[in-house]
Structures are given as C-alpha cells and as structure tokens.
Amino acid sequence: MEASAVATLRPRGGGARRAIDVIGALTRSDLKVRYGRGRLSTIKWLLDPFAAVGVYLLLVAFVLDRQGYAIGLSIACAVVPFQLVMMTIINALRAVDLRRSVITNMAFDKSLIPVASVCSEAVGFSACFVLLALLMAAYGVAPTPWILMLPAVVGATLFFALACAFPAALIGLWMPELIPFIMSAARATYFLAPGLIALRSVYGHTHDLLIVNPLTGLFEGFRDALLYGQAPQWWELAVPIAFGALMIAAIYPLWRREAPHFAKVL
C-alpha cells in the first residue's frame, strides 16, 4: 500500500469519518494498482468490461444469429452482476494478505477490509453500464420507467457481494492453498443459475429450484429493469438479501473474534 494511503489510516476524526477514510484509502490503493495513474487509468477502467465479457457479448449481438429476444442483452444482465460478485470474492481472497503491513503496524477496524473489496469492485462494475447501454441500443430496447428500479437491484447485488467477501477473506487467510479451488467453484455457480438462458425459458421443477439460488434473483432483476421493462418481482430482491443476511449473521461473529489475531497469522 502506498504511503499516502497508509497515512489515511492513522486515527483522525470520529468513528464514521474514520471508517470512511479507511475504506477510501484501501479502495484507492486497490484502484491504483489495477488501473494505474493519470488519464490512461480512466480509459482502462472503461475498457475493462469489454476485455472481460464485452467482446463475447458484442459478438453475440452483432455477428451471431442466435434465437431468442435480445439474447446478448439477456446474457449481459446475468454476466454483469455475476462479475461484481465474482470479482469481489477474488479480491477478498487476497485482501487480508495484501494489507499485511497495515494490519501488523496500525490499528483500524478490520471489518472494513471486505467493505473495501466491494467498493473497489463496484468502481469497476460501474463501467459495465456503458456496455449495457450499448447492448440496449444494439437491440433497440428502449428504457422504461422501471429502469428506476435498477439501483435497488444493484444495491441487492452489492449487499450479496459484501456477504460473500467476509468468508472469502477468512478462507484466503487461513487456507491460501484453496484459493484456486474457491475461484473455480465461484465461477461454476454461474451455470447453476439462469445465466445463459433466462428464467422465463425454464419450466417445471428446475424453474422452482432456480428461484432459490440468490444469483437468479440478481440476474432476473437486471433483466426486468433493463430488458423486459417491468418491475423486479419481490423475491428477486428478497432471496439474495436474505442469503446475504444469513451469511453475515453466521460469519461476522467469527470475523470479530478472529480479526484481532490477523497479525499473528500473517
């Protein structure tokens, strides 16, 4: 972590101001490592979504003749929230180790480390809206008033990503040898949700099972707000939020108990 970011972690102001300063310092440190400095960092930030998934989605939208309504946009509505959750997990797996020098030398609330992981990935995630807008234009899908519900779906996505960040950070600290397997398992969860095929195209018992998957609600919430022009159904927000709340309730006490001992493990 850079000296300027480390200096921000020194005690200053009240509790809320202190927490904001710490999150800001950790987030800026992540972003500088990822995107660099200067004007080119903004260009890299805008191009990152295309490098990750945009090329494939644009290929589907403009080149391939695939059956289905706005299939490229439908897939993007699943890939974009999944990327936020997936990249948050990847970030959190190494977050504690990357803050080794700060943890061993300074006192701050370690619970802010997973929060910073989410904030860092949220900055990259925001560039994905450019990709979504291009795909909506490519398919001639006009925004409807229900697009105003998109912030609620994004909020549910961020909360679920935060819930995943806490166990990921502990696993990355305690069992770093499992990081490649955790990353592979996290990527595999995309195929256990209606990512390639929208939920409305799935029927029977499989349809009912998919609803229980928290990723399904996030994917379908994006599709409702952007693609179908309708209000997200209540369960599309409730299921991922409920899963996230249960994860935090189960993991956070363990985190609070173990956080004072991170320096010993490192």
C-alpha positions as CSV (number, residue, x, y, z in Angstrom):
1,M,0.0,0.0,0.0
2,E,1.3,3.5,-0.9
3,A,2.5,5.9,1.8
4,S,-0.4,8.3,1.1
5,A,-2.9,5.6,1.6
6,V,-1.2,4.3,4.7
7,A,-1.2,7.8,6.2
8,T,-5.0,8.0,5.7
9,L,-5.4,5.0,8.1
10,R,-3.9,6.9,11.0
11,P,-6.5,7.9,13.7
12,R,-8.4,11.0,12.6
13,G,-11.8,12.3,13.4
14,G,-14.8,10.4,14.7
15,G,-15.9,6.8,14.1
16,A,-17.9,7.4,11.0
17,R,-15.3,9.7,9.5
18,R,-12.5,7.3,10.4
19,A,-14.3,4.4,8.7
20,I,-14.9,6.4,5.5
21,D,-11.2,7.4,5.5
22,V,-10.1,3.8,5.9
23,I,-12.4,2.5,3.2
24,G,-11.4,5.3,0.9
25,A,-7.7,4.6,1.4
26,L,-8.0,0.9,0.9
27,T,-10.1,1.4,-2.2
28,R,-7.8,3.9,-3.8
29,S,-4.9,1.7,-3.2
30,D,-6.6,-1.2,-5.0
31,L,-7.6,1.0,-7.9
32,K,-4.2,2.5,-8.4
33,V,-2.7,-1.0,-8.6
34,R,-5.3,-2.1,-11.1
35,Y,-5.7,1.0,-13.3
36,G,-2.5,2.9,-12.7
37,R,-2.4,6.7,-12.7
38,G,-3.3,9.6,-15.0
39,R,-5.7,9.9,-17.8
40,L,-5.0,6.4,-19.1
41,S,-6.4,4.9,-15.9
42,T,-9.9,6.2,-16.9
43,I,-9.6,4.6,-20.4
44,K,-8.5,1.3,-18.9
45,W,-11.5,1.5,-16.5
46,L,-13.9,2.0,-19.3
47,L,-12.3,-0.8,-21.4
48,D,-12.1,-3.4,-18.7
49,P,-15.7,-4.6,-19.0
50,F,-15.2,-5.2,-22.8
51,A,-12.0,-7.0,-22.1
52,A,-13.7,-9.3,-19.6
53,V,-17.0,-10.1,-21.3
54,G,-17.8,-7.3,-23.8
55,V,-16.1,-8.9,-26.8
56,Y,-18.2,-12.1,-26.5
57,L,-21.5,-10.2,-25.9
58,L,-20.9,-7.8,-28.8
59,L,-20.1,-10.9,-30.9
60,V,-23.5,-12.4,-29.9
61,A,-25.3,-9.1,-30.5
62,F,-23.8,-8.1,-33.9
63,V,-22.4,-11.2,-35.6
64,L,-24.0,-14.4,-34.4
65,D,-27.7,-15.2,-35.3
66,R,-28.9,-16.8,-32.0
67,Q,-32.5,-17.5,-31.3
68,G,-34.2,-15.5,-28.5
69,Y,-35.2,-12.0,-27.7
70,A,-32.1,-9.7,-27.3
71,I,-30.1,-12.7,-26.3
72,G,-26.8,-10.7,-25.9
73,L,-28.5,-8.2,-23.6
74,S,-30.1,-11.1,-21.7
75,I,-26.7,-12.7,-21.1
76,A,-25.2,-9.3,-20.2
77,C,-27.9,-8.9,-17.5
78,A,-26.5,-12.0,-15.9
79,V,-22.8,-11.6,-16.6
80,V,-22.6,-8.0,-15.2
81,P,-23.9,-8.7,-11.6
82,F,-22.1,-12.0,-11.6
83,Q,-18.8,-10.3,-12.4
84,L,-19.3,-8.0,-9.4
85,V,-19.9,-10.9,-7.1
86,M,-17.1,-13.0,-8.6
87,M,-14.5,-10.2,-8.6
88,T,-15.4,-9.2,-5.0
89,I,-14.7,-12.8,-4.0
90,I,-11.4,-12.9,-5.8
91,N,-10.4,-9.5,-4.3
92,A,-11.4,-10.6,-0.8
93,L,-9.5,-13.9,-1.0
94,R,-6.2,-11.9,-1.0
95,A,-7.4,-8.8,0.8
96,V,-6.0,-9.6,4.2
97,D,-2.6,-10.8,3.0
98,L,-2.3,-7.7,0.7
99,R,-2.9,-5.5,3.8
100,R,-0.2,-7.3,5.8
101,S,2.0,-4.3,6.5
102,V,-1.0,-2.1,7.5
103,I,-2.6,-4.8,9.8
104,T,0.7,-5.5,11.6
105,N,1.6,-1.9,12.2
106,M,-1.7,0.0,12.6
107,A,-4.9,-0.3,14.5
108,F,-8.1,0.0,12.5
109,D,-11.4,-1.9,12.2
110,K,-10.6,-5.0,10.2
111,S,-14.2,-5.4,9.2
112,L,-13.6,-2.6,6.7
113,I,-11.3,-4.8,4.6
114,P,-14.2,-6.7,3.0
115,V,-16.1,-3.5,2.6
116,A,-13.2,-2.0,0.7
117,S,-13.1,-5.1,-1.6
118,V,-16.7,-4.4,-2.5
119,C,-16.0,-0.7,-3.1
120,S,-13.1,-1.5,-5.3
121,E,-15.1,-3.8,-7.5
122,A,-18.1,-1.5,-7.5
123,V,-15.9,1.1,-9.2
124,G,-15.0,-1.3,-12.0
125,F,-18.6,-2.6,-12.0
126,S,-19.9,0.9,-12.7
127,A,-18.2,0.9,-16.1
128,C,-20.3,-2.0,-17.1
129,F,-23.3,0.3,-17.5
130,V,-21.7,1.6,-20.7
131,L,-21.7,-2.0,-22.0
132,L,-25.3,-2.5,-21.0
133,A,-26.3,0.8,-22.7
134,L,-24.6,-0.2,-25.9
135,L,-26.3,-3.5,-26.0
136,M,-29.7,-1.9,-25.3
137,A,-29.1,0.4,-28.3
138,A,-27.9,-2.5,-30.4
139,Y,-31.1,-4.4,-29.9
140,G,-33.4,-1.4,-30.0
141,V,-34.5,-1.9,-26.4
142,A,-35.7,1.4,-25.1
143,P,-35.5,2.2,-21.4
144,T,-38.8,2.2,-19.5
145,P,-39.7,3.9,-16.2
146,W,-38.9,0.6,-14.5
147,I,-35.2,1.3,-15.1
148,L,-35.5,3.4,-12.0
149,M,-35.7,0.2,-10.0
150,L,-32.2,-0.8,-11.2
151,P,-30.5,0.9,-8.2
152,A,-32.5,-1.4,-5.9
153,V,-31.2,-4.4,-7.8
154,V,-27.6,-3.0,-7.8
155,G,-28.0,-2.5,-4.0
156,A,-29.0,-6.1,-3.5
157,T,-26.1,-7.2,-5.7
158,L,-23.6,-5.1,-3.6
159,F,-25.0,-6.5,-0.3
160,F,-24.8,-10.1,-1.5
161,A,-21.2,-9.4,-2.8
162,L,-20.3,-8.0,0.7
163,A,-21.7,-11.1,2.4
164,C,-19.6,-13.3,0.2
165,A,-16.5,-11.2,0.9
166,F,-16.3,-12.0,4.6
167,P,-16.0,-15.8,4.3
168,A,-13.7,-15.4,1.2
169,A,-11.3,-13.2,3.2
170,L,-11.1,-15.7,6.0
171,I,-10.6,-18.6,3.7
172,G,-7.9,-16.7,1.9
173,L,-6.1,-16.0,5.2
174,W,-6.4,-19.4,6.8
175,M,-6.2,-21.7,3.7
176,P,-4.5,-19.8,0.9
177,E,-3.8,-23.1,-0.9
178,L,-7.5,-23.4,-1.5
179,I,-7.8,-20.1,-3.4
180,P,-7.7,-21.6,-6.9
181,F,-10.4,-24.1,-6.0
182,I,-12.6,-21.4,-4.4
183,M,-12.2,-19.3,-7.5
184,S,-13.2,-22.2,-9.7
185,A,-16.1,-23.1,-7.5
186,A,-17.3,-19.5,-7.5
187,R,-17.2,-19.3,-11.3
188,A,-19.1,-22.6,-11.6
189,T,-22.0,-21.1,-9.7
190,Y,-22.9,-19.0,-12.8
191,F,-24.0,-22.2,-14.5
192,L,-26.3,-23.1,-11.6
193,A,-28.3,-20.0,-12.3
194,P,-30.2,-18.9,-15.4
195,G,-27.2,-17.1,-16.9
196,L,-27.2,-18.3,-20.5
197,I,-30.9,-19.0,-20.5
198,A,-33.4,-16.6,-18.9
199,L,-35.6,-18.0,-16.1
200,R,-38.8,-17.5,-18.2
201,S,-37.5,-20.1,-20.6
202,V,-37.1,-22.7,-17.8
203,Y,-40.1,-24.8,-16.7
204,G,-41.2,-27.3,-14.1
205,H,-39.2,-28.4,-11.1
206,T,-36.0,-26.9,-12.4
207,H,-37.6,-23.4,-12.5
208,D,-38.7,-23.7,-8.9
209,L,-35.2,-24.8,-7.8
210,L,-33.5,-21.9,-9.7
211,I,-35.6,-19.4,-7.8
212,V,-33.9,-20.5,-4.5
213,N,-30.5,-19.6,-6.0
214,P,-29.6,-16.0,-4.9
215,L,-27.9,-15.3,-8.2
216,T,-31.2,-16.0,-10.0
217,G,-32.8,-13.0,-8.4
218,L,-30.0,-10.7,-9.3
219,F,-29.9,-11.9,-12.9
220,E,-33.7,-11.6,-13.3
221,G,-33.8,-8.3,-11.6
222,F,-31.4,-6.8,-14.1
223,R,-33.5,-8.4,-16.9
224,D,-36.7,-7.0,-15.6
225,A,-35.4,-3.4,-15.2
226,L,-33.4,-3.3,-18.5
227,L,-34.7,-5.9,-20.9
228,Y,-38.4,-6.7,-20.0
229,G,-39.4,-3.2,-18.9
230,Q,-41.2,-4.3,-15.8
231,A,-40.8,-4.1,-12.0
232,P,-38.5,-6.7,-10.5
233,Q,-40.5,-9.3,-8.6
234,W,-40.3,-9.2,-4.8
235,W,-38.3,-12.5,-4.5
236,E,-35.7,-11.2,-6.9
237,L,-34.5,-8.8,-4.2
238,A,-35.6,-10.7,-1.1
239,V,-33.8,-14.0,-1.9
240,P,-30.2,-12.6,-2.4
241,I,-30.7,-10.1,0.5
242,A,-31.9,-13.0,2.8
243,F,-29.0,-15.2,1.8
244,G,-26.6,-12.3,2.3
245,A,-28.0,-11.5,5.8
246,L,-27.8,-15.2,6.8
247,M,-24.1,-15.3,5.7
248,I,-23.2,-12.2,7.5
249,A,-25.0,-13.3,10.7
250,A,-23.1,-16.6,10.6
251,I,-19.7,-15.3,9.7
252,Y,-19.5,-11.9,11.3
253,P,-19.2,-13.1,14.9
254,L,-16.3,-15.3,13.8
255,W,-14.7,-12.4,12.0
256,R,-14.9,-10.2,15.0
257,R,-13.4,-12.9,17.2
258,E,-10.5,-13.6,14.8
259,A,-9.7,-10.1,13.5
260,P,-7.6,-9.1,16.5
261,H,-5.3,-12.1,15.7
262,F,-4.8,-11.4,12.0
263,A,-1.3,-10.0,12.6
264,K,-0.3,-13.3,14.3
265,V,-1.4,-15.3,11.3
266,L,0.3,-13.1,8.8
